[in-house]
């Protein structure tokens, strides 16, 4: 009888040892971070989450609820599954969900990122009263006359004279730049930073660019500086 019981105990311990951990909990100064396995099934994840949360009663020492950040990794969850996870985490514990983060993006987000990374080239003159706008980078082969406006979610490159208004990074891109063969704008804007008139007007043939420095001040400099300030502009594999 004792021999059978001993063999049974060994078998149970072996199963427990081989049991995979689907949830990792880390404490931070802001609360807890739950890293959820993104390779197992959703049902396995729920069992693992319930087991992990049942091991200990989480308290902050003052009897208050603890903030939880849930990281899904590359797992996509539906609204229903997200609600199930929320219920499991908050049901029997002194916890509340601060946010749920996933590295998976939606189709709409993917299309937006694709649009923002595209370079749209246009050959025309933007005349007074006209507005030329694109979600990504804009390459204009032509002039922007006074009263004309060009807008881009990304960068603006003008092979011609900029004498009107240029607004780059209107989607919140602080790294966007504006470059022109002849930089004489009535207004420059990058993200939310506005510069109604440049600090100087370049005398000569050097192309100029405008960008935001680390303090979000607009700077106008020689175009050659961009290679050092914005190395990400070089998209050729391997660089130059």
N, C-alpha and C positions, 0 to 999 in steps of 0.2 A: 504493500500500500504506500509506504513512504517512498519507495523507488519510483512508482508511477507519478506521485505528486511532484517529486524532484524533477522528473523529465518534463512534466507539464510547465513548471516554472521556467525552465530553461527555454522552452518554446515561446512562451509569452514574452520573455525578455528579449528574445531575438527579434520578434515582430516589432516591439517598441523601438529597438535600436535602428531597424531598417525604415521606420516611419519617416516620411519626408516632411520637412518643415516648409510650409507654404507662406508663412507670415514671419516677418522680422520686425520687432518693435524696438525703437530707439528713443530714448528720452532726450529732450532738448530744453533750453531755457524757456521756450514758448509752449511746451507741452510734450506730446508724443508724436512720433512719425511712424506710420505703419507702411512698410514696404511689402506689397503683395506680389506673390509669384505670378508671372504672366505667361507661364508655359503649361500650367495644369488646367484642368477643366474648371468651370465656374463652381460646380458642385464640390469638387475637392477643395477649392479655395474657401468656400463657406465652412466646410468641416474644419479645416485648418484654422480658420479665423475664430470659430467658436471654441475650439480647444485652447487656443492661445489665450483668449480673453478670460477663459474660465480658470486659468492657473492662478491668477492674482487679482485682488480687488484694488484698482488704481485710485489713489487719493493724492491730493496735493498738499496734505498736511493741515489744511485749513477747512476741509470739508467742502471745498468748491469743486465744480466740474473742471475737468482737464480738457484742453483743446487738442484735437487730433487732426493731423495732416495725413491724408491717405494718398499713397503713390501707387498707381496702377501699372507703371512701366509701359510696356507696349501692348497692354490689354485694352481692347475696346469693350465698353459695357453700354448696354441700353439704359434708358431712363429707369425702367423697371428694376434692372439689376443693380443700378446705383442706389435705388431706394432700399433694396434688400440689404445691401452692404451697410447702409446707414442704420437700418433697423437693428442689424446684428451687433453693430459696434455700440450703439447707444441703449440697447434694451436693458441689460443687466449691470451695466457699468456706470461709473461716475464720469462719463465721457460725453463730449459733443463734437460734431464734425466741424472743423474750421474750413477745410476745403478738400476736394478730391481732384488730384492731378493725373493726367494721362499724357504720354508722349505720342499718342495717336492723334492725328489731325483729321478733321472732316473733309469731305470732298470740296465743300465750299472754301474752306481754309486753304486747301491745296491749290485750288484754282486762283485764289487771291494771291498766294505766294508766287505762283507761276507768272501771273500778270505783272506783279511788282518786279520780277527779275528780268522781264523782257525789255529789250531796247527797241523802241519805236522810232523809225527814221522818217522824217517828213521834209520834203523839199518845197518850200514856199516862203512867201513873205507874210508875216503876221501883221496886218495893218491895224490902224486905230479902230477900237471897238471890237476887234476879234479876240477870241480866247481859244488857245490850243491846249488841250489837256489830255494826259495819259496816266494810267495807273503805275506804269513802270518807269524806266529811264527814257528820256526824250533826247533824240539827236535831231536837231533842226539844221537843215542846210539852207540857210537864208537869214533874213534879218527880222528883228522884232522892232517895229516902228513905235514911236511915242504914242501912247494910248492903247497899244496892243499888249497882250498878256499870254505868257506860257506857264503851264502848271504841270508838275510831275510828282507822282508818289515817290519816285526815286531821284536820280540825278538829272541835270539839264546840261546838255552840251550844245553850243550854238556855233556853227561854222558861218559866222557872219557878225553883224553888229547888233548888240543888245542895247536898245535905247528906250525900251518900254519896261514892263513889269515881268519879273521871273519869280516863281514860287516853287521851290524844290522841297521834297520830303513832306508834302502836305498830309500824308497818312501817319505822321509821327516819327519819321525817319530823321534823327538828329545828325546822322553821318552823311546825309546827302550833300552834294556840291553843285555849284553853278559855274560853268565855264563858258567863255565866249572869246571869239577872235578880237572883238572890239567891245570892251566892257564900259558902256556909258548908260546904265539903266536909270530910270526914274524911281524904281523901287526894287529892292531885293528882299526875298523872304525865304528862310530855311526853317522848316517845321513852324514854330510859332514866333521865331525871332525875326524882327523886322529891321531893315536898314533902308531908310528913305533915300539916302544919297551916299555913294561910296566916299571913303576917306580921301580918295584922290582919283584923278583920271589919268590913266596910263598914256604917256606920250611916247609913241614908238610902235613897233610891230609885235611886241611880245603879247601872247595871249594871257589872260588872267582868269582867276578862279575865286570863288567865294566859298567859305566853309565855316563851321562853328568850331571854336577851340574848346579846350577842356572846361572852360568856364561858361560855355555857351554864348560867347561873344562872337559876332561875325567878323571874319578877317578876309581881306582881299589881298591876294598874293599872286606871284607868277605861277603859271600853270605847272611848271616843272616841279613845284613843291608837292603836288598831289601824289606822285609816286612814293614819297616817304610818308605822307600824312594819311593816305587812303590806299594802302597796298592791295586791298580787296578789289579795287577797280580792275586789276589785271586778272582776267578770267582765263587766259591761255594756260593750259595745263603745263606745269613745270616752270611757269614764270618766264622771265626774259633773261 
